[in-house]
Amino acid sequence: MKLLIDCDYIVYKCCAAAETELDFGDDVIVVTSQFSEAMKCVEKELDKIRNEFPFHKDIILFFTSPNNFRKKILPEYKGHRNRKKPCGFKRVINALKKNYKVIIKDSLEADDSLGIYATKYTGNIIVSPDKDMRQIAGKLYDFNETVDITPEEGAKWHLIQTMAGDNTDGYSGVPGIGIKRAEKIFQEKGYTWKAVVETFEEKGMTEEDALTNARLARILTFDDYDSEKQEPILWTATSNYKVDDGARLEAATA
């Protein structure tokens, strides 16, 4: 059993913590970073994770590609995140490649690479603080607790995120509806594509808007990725798409 670690978060946090500003006056401020401190911080964070799982020392680190296929779906996706990466970010990743297995897939975010690997090679543990990973069936450690996610729970969470959107990632979902409200709607109407479309349409939006949000929200699995072409297979719902309570999943992707 391997630990599959979303390392974007860890490296970003550690590199940001290692930055220092030097104020030279005359309108000049320079940002510097101590590489050794950033690396020490990353190794410390990885050790914390290892200590949570003392019998699972084999780890794989996942990072986001500079390219992002979701920008082809919505050019504004994560457009508000225009701050450059902290000093040393790329250098730390390159250094980690020397001692760890690192996976970076072109055009994919770390979440997607994690989802693909975890559903192709089942039985591992995903380590990520990102709530998006609750779409992927299996074990998830979110830095607070370890939970077991069923395929049905993962499919439901995808529909919830489709409706609720994610402002931090730049897609809106249905205006005025958050996760709690989305869950209530699905409890009343059932976890179906029809419920999603009806809720979008009640706000003057279209099924195409719903599909765009569903594709942005979707964390890729092995079935959502064309290994030969090295590209995602965009999610598509049939009109009778339905997630049964703990029973079965109908008409998933096409």
C-alpha positions in Angstrom: 0.0 0.0 0.0 1.4 3.4 -1.1 0.8 6.9 0.2 -0.3 9.1 -2.8 0.5 12.6 -1.7 -0.8 15.9 -3.2 2.5 17.7 -2.9 1.5 21.0 -4.5 0.1 22.2 -1.2 3.1 21.1 0.8 5.8 22.6 -1.4 3.9 25.9 -1.9 3.5 26.3 1.8 7.1 25.5 2.6 8.6 27.7 -0.1 6.4 30.6 0.9 7.5 30.2 4.5 11.2 30.3 3.4 10.8 33.6 1.6 12.4 36.8 3.0 12.0 40.4 1.8 15.0 42.6 1.5 14.1 46.3 1.5 16.9 48.3 -0.2 14.9 51.5 -0.1 14.6 53.8 -3.2 11.5 51.8 -4.2 13.4 48.5 -4.4 12.3 45.4 -2.4 13.8 42.0 -3.3 12.3 38.6 -2.4 14.8 36.0 -1.5 14.6 32.4 -0.3 16.8 29.9 1.5 16.5 26.7 -0.5 17.8 24.5 2.4 15.0 25.8 4.7 12.4 25.1 2.1 13.6 21.5 1.7 13.9 21.0 5.4 10.3 22.1 5.8 9.1 19.8 3.0 10.9 16.8 4.5 9.4 17.6 7.9 5.9 17.6 6.4 6.5 14.3 4.6 7.8 12.8 7.9 4.6 13.9 9.6 2.6 12.0 7.0 4.8 8.9 7.3 4.4 8.9 11.1 0.6 8.8 10.6 1.1 5.6 8.6 4.2 3.9 10.1 3.6 0.7 8.1 3.3 2.5 4.7 6.7 4.1 3.9 6.3 3.9 0.1 5.2 7.3 -1.1 4.5 9.0 -4.5 4.4 12.7 -4.9 2.0 14.4 -7.3 2.3 17.9 -8.8 0.2 20.0 -11.2 1.4 20.5 -14.8 2.0 24.1 -15.9 -0.7 23.5 -18.5 -4.3 22.9 -17.6 -6.9 21.2 -19.7 -9.8 23.0 -17.8 -8.8 26.3 -19.3 -9.9 24.9 -22.7 -13.3 24.3 -21.1 -13.4 27.7 -19.3 -10.6 30.2 -20.1 -11.3 32.0 -16.8 -10.6 28.9 -14.7 -8.3 29.8 -11.8 -7.7 33.1 -13.6 -7.7 35.0 -10.3 -4.8 33.0 -9.1 -2.2 35.1 -10.9 0.4 35.3 -8.1 3.6 33.7 -9.1 4.8 30.6 -7.3 7.0 31.3 -4.3 10.8 31.4 -4.7 12.4 27.9 -5.1 9.1 26.1 -6.0 10.5 24.5 -9.2 13.9 23.9 -7.7 12.4 22.0 -4.7 10.3 19.8 -7.0 13.4 19.0 -9.1 15.3 18.1 -5.9 12.5 15.8 -4.7 12.6 14.0 -8.0 16.1 12.7 -7.0 14.8 10.9 -3.9 11.1 10.2 -4.6 8.8 9.0 -7.3 7.2 12.1 -8.7 4.2 12.2 -11.1 3.4 15.2 -13.2 1.1 14.6 -16.2 0.9 17.2 -18.9 -2.3 19.3 -18.8 -3.5 17.7 -15.6 -3.7 19.1 -12.0 -2.2 17.0 -9.2 -5.8 16.0 -8.2 -6.4 14.4 -11.6 -3.1 12.5 -11.6 -4.0 11.3 -8.1 -7.5 10.2 -9.2 -6.2 8.4 -12.2 -3.5 6.5 -10.3 -5.7 5.7 -7.3 -8.5 4.2 -9.5 -6.0 2.3 -11.7 -4.0 0.9 -8.8 -6.6 0.5 -6.0 -5.8 -0.1 -2.3 -3.6 2.9 -1.8 -4.2 6.0 0.4 -4.7 9.5 -1.0 -3.2 12.2 1.1 -4.7 15.6 0.3 -6.4 18.5 2.2 -8.5 19.2 -1.0 -12.2 18.4 -0.6 -12.3 17.6 -4.3 -10.6 14.3 -3.6 -13.8 13.1 -1.9 -14.9 12.2 -5.4 -12.4 9.3 -5.5 -13.4 6.0 -4.0 -10.9 4.6 -1.5 -9.1 5.8 1.5 -8.4 9.6 1.9 -6.3 11.2 4.6 -7.1 15.0 4.7 -4.4 15.8 7.3 -7.0 15.5 10.1 -8.6 12.0 9.6 -8.7 9.0 7.3 -12.0 8.3 5.7 -13.2 5.5 3.4 -15.1 6.8 0.4 -17.5 4.5 -1.6 -18.0 4.9 -5.4 -21.5 6.1 -4.7 -20.3 8.7 -2.2 -17.7 9.9 -4.6 -20.3 10.3 -7.4 -22.6 12.2 -5.1 -19.9 14.6 -4.1 -19.2 15.3 -7.8 -22.8 16.3 -8.3 -22.7 18.4 -5.1 -19.7 20.3 -6.3 -21.2 20.7 -9.8 -24.1 22.5 -8.2 -22.2 24.4 -5.5 -19.2 25.4 -7.6 -15.9 26.4 -6.2 -15.0 30.1 -6.1 -11.4 29.4 -5.3 -11.1 27.6 -8.6 -13.2 30.1 -10.6 -16.4 28.2 -11.5 -19.6 29.4 -10.0 -22.0 26.5 -10.0 -25.6 27.7 -9.3 -25.5 31.2 -7.9 -26.6 31.4 -4.3 -26.2 27.6 -3.7 -23.5 26.2 -1.5 -22.7 22.7 -0.4 -25.3 22.5 2.4 -28.1 23.8 0.1 -27.0 21.5 -2.7 -27.1 18.5 -0.4 -30.6 19.4 0.7 -31.8 19.7 -2.9 -30.4 16.2 -3.7 -32.0 14.7 -0.6 -35.3 16.0 -1.7 -35.0 15.2 -5.4 -32.5 12.4 -5.5 -28.9 12.5 -6.8 -29.7 12.7 -10.5 -28.6 14.8 -13.5 -32.2 15.9 -13.8 -32.0 17.5 -10.4 -28.8 19.3 -11.4 -30.3 20.7 -14.6 -33.5 21.8 -13.0 -31.6 23.7 -10.4 -29.5 25.5 -13.0 -32.5 26.3 -15.1 -34.4 27.7 -12.1 -31.7 30.4 -12.0 -32.0 31.2 -15.7 -29.0 29.0 -16.7 -28.9 26.1 -19.2 -28.0 22.4 -19.3 -24.8 23.4 -21.1 -23.9 25.6 -18.1 -24.5 22.6 -15.9 -22.3 20.4 -18.0 -19.5 22.9 -18.1 -19.5 23.1 -14.3 -19.7 19.3 -14.0 -16.6 18.9 -16.3 -14.7 21.5 -14.3 -15.6 19.9 -11.0 -14.8 16.4 -12.1 -11.6 14.8 -10.7 -10.4 12.4 -13.4 -10.4 8.7 -12.8 -8.6 6.0 -14.9 -11.8 5.7 -17.0 -11.7 9.5 -17.7 -8.3 9.4 -19.3 -7.1 8.3 -22.7 -3.7 6.8 -22.0 -2.8 6.5 -25.7 -3.6 10.1 -26.6 -2.5 11.3 -23.1 -5.6 13.5 -22.7 -8.7 13.6 -20.6 -12.1 12.2 -21.7 -14.5 14.9 -20.7 -17.4 13.8 -18.4 -20.8 13.4 -20.0 -24.1 12.6 -18.3 -27.1 10.8 -19.8 -30.5 12.2 -19.1 -31.2 9.3 -16.6 -27.9 9.6 -14.8 -28.6 8.6 -11.2 -26.7 7.7 -8.1 -28.6 5.2 -6.0 -28.3 5.3 -2.3 -25.5 2.8 -1.5 -26.6 0.5 -4.4 -25.5 1.3 -7.9 -24.3 3.9 -10.2 -26.2 4.3 -13.5 -24.9 5.7 -16.8 -21.7 7.3 -15.7 -19.5 8.5 -18.6 -19.5 8.5 -22.3 
